[in-house]
Amino acid sequence: MSKATNRRRARTVRTWISAVVIMVWCLLPFYWMVVTSFRDVGYTFDTTPWPTHVTLDNYATALSTHWGNHLGQALLNSLIIGVSVTLIALLVGTVAAYALSRYDFAGKGIVMGAIMGASMFPGVALLTPLFQLFTTIGWMGSYQALIIPEISFVLPLTVYTLVSFLREMPWDLEEAARIDGCTPAQAFRKILLPLAAPAIFTTAILAFISSWNEYLISSQLSSDATQPVTVAIASFTGTLPHQEPYTAVMAAGTIVTVPLVILVLLFQRRIVAGLTAGGVKG
Amino acid sequence: MFTWKAVEVLDMGIGFFGFFTAAVFVVTVVMEVTGGQALGWALALLALVTVMAALILLRRRMLADEARGGAPVSTAWGGSHREYERRRDR
């Protein structure tokens, strides 16, 4: 066997080992969550790597309202908040990204830098002023108190993803449309938006996932009626006082995570394509 | 493939630090007016303003070098219509 073949083989083995290690590192917590969710309460801390004493009682407990847990309502709240945040962020972000990527104006770079700076601002520093503001105007515990701050977190991601995609779009089509009599707004709506649909779709998925997973702001600004799943799971109560119902929490976590996993698996190619837009020539 | 121009990167840096400079400036003024401990915030503001000044001076120098025939650093932003026209008419 030649040296080149041996080196190629060794490289392939190293690549596979690295891939397996990364996969195990990332998926093991999720796998453990699913396994624990199927375990009987008495065997919560059993260390067997596969499900033992399998039961569906944890899922029944997670979805039940008997102990004061409202996972169903929380799922609906998360859906309302996620969809609202995504739609508004896309509406504003697409137009902003078009202006930032296709037009030259004074201070454009500064605007881009300010958006980046705003996205890196620590969210915990905003908690107290937001709490005070929403208490003053009577929005505490309302949907808008959760949606508006989350838009501010999601918007920079939306703008940056779409700017990098729209920059690569050819001007020829737009110019041809303008020559044919389209206004810039019509060219944007009728030519560019349909072409940018994959990127917009990808950005929507990323924005939705970001909003779905948000906990910090939601934990302080939501009420029992408007709390999303992240807050609902964290405040799960068991059958006894001061009891932490780990198996029910794992079941709730699985219920909440599975839709996102399915969403990402279905659209993984579009997500990767949207994230790497502009990275490869042509 | 889209490539960043040097001045574009500087512009974004100015915007990035400018945002935090504005935030720290507001905090410093509020702390000073309300009688709180403003020294730390003022020192942070001074550091940020120094960074901003350095970036702005560097930007001016790069543009001046380009005007004297140096490396092109300030052509129109990639993706814009001006850049498209510049490449089309080249």
Chai-1 contact restraints between the chains, C-beta under 6 A:
chainA,res_idxA,chainB,res_idxB,connection_type,confidence,min_distance_angstrom,max_distance_angstrom,comment,restraint_id
A,S101,B,G79,contact,1.0,0.0,6.0,A-B,restraint_1
A,R102,B,S80,contact,1.0,0.0,6.0,A-B,restraint_2
A,D104,B,A76,contact,1.0,0.0,6.0,A-B,restraint_3
A,D104,B,W77,contact,1.0,0.0,6.0,A-B,restraint_4
A,D104,B,S80,contact,1.0,0.0,6.0,A-B,restraint_5
A,D104,B,R82,contact,1.0,0.0,6.0,A-B,restraint_6
A,G109,B,E8,contact,1.0,0.0,6.0,A-B,restraint_7
A,G109,B,D11,contact,1.0,0.0,6.0,A-B,restraint_8
A,G109,B,M12,contact,1.0,0.0,6.0,A-B,restraint_9
A,I110,B,D11,contact,1.0,0.0,6.0,A-B,restraint_10
A,I110,B,I14,contact,1.0,0.0,6.0,A-B,restraint_11
A,I110,B,G15,contact,1.0,0.0,6.0,A-B,restraint_12
A,M112,B,M12,contact,1.0,0.0,6.0,A-B,restraint_13
A,M112,B,G15,contact,1.0,0.0,6.0,A-B,restraint_14
A,G113,B,M12,contact,1.0,0.0,6.0,A-B,restraint_15
A,G113,B,I14,contact,1.0,0.0,6.0,A-B,restraint_16
A,G113,B,G15,contact,1.0,0.0,6.0,A-B,restraint_17
A,G113,B,F16,contact,1.0,0.0,6.0,A-B,restraint_18
A,A114,B,G15,contact,1.0,0.0,6.0,A-B,restraint_19
A,A114,B,F19,contact,1.0,0.0,6.0,A-B,restraint_20
A,M116,B,F16,contact,1.0,0.0,6.0,A-B,restraint_21
A,G117,B,F16,contact,1.0,0.0,6.0,A-B,restraint_22
A,G117,B,F19,contact,1.0,0.0,6.0,A-B,restraint_23
A,G117,B,F20,contact,1.0,0.0,6.0,A-B,restraint_24
A,A118,B,F19,contact,1.0,0.0,6.0,A-B,restraint_25
A,R167,B,F2,contact,1.0,0.0,6.0,A-B,restraint_26
A,R167,B,G78,contact,1.0,0.0,6.0,A-B,restraint_27
A,R167,B,G79,contact,1.0,0.0,6.0,A-B,restraint_28
A,W171,B,Y84,contact,1.0,0.0,6.0,A-B,restraint_29
A,G278,B,F2,contact,1.0,0.0,6.0,A-B,restraint_30
A,K281,B,M1,contact,1.0,0.0,6.0,A-B,restraint_31
